[in-house]
């Protein structure tokens, strides 16, 4: 009777019998979880020159992280964008009203002099 063999996949070995340094992710969900947890940054610049004169520069910056990781990094622009946050929209309305009231107050103080 032969001894039972352990599957190389379950034992963490490659097809040659060597152990892999790190376990491989099982699927797209695992890869996505790792990317969002750690983050990934893609940066690049596109420049168009004509006879040593720069005509156009496009800077591309892409950061892919989870919301929690972004907040850890101090990135929270979506909280202040009126299109994405009701609180930000209210704050914008209050700031506009405040500006109008200050202008009116200055006008009244000038008329009083």
Secondary structure, DSSP 8 states (H G I E B T S, - for coil): -------TTTTTB-TTS-B-SS----SHHHHHHHHHHH-EEEEEEEEEEETTEEEEEEEEEEEE--HHHHHHTT--GGGT-TTT-HHHHHHHHHHHHHHHHHHHHHHHHHHH-
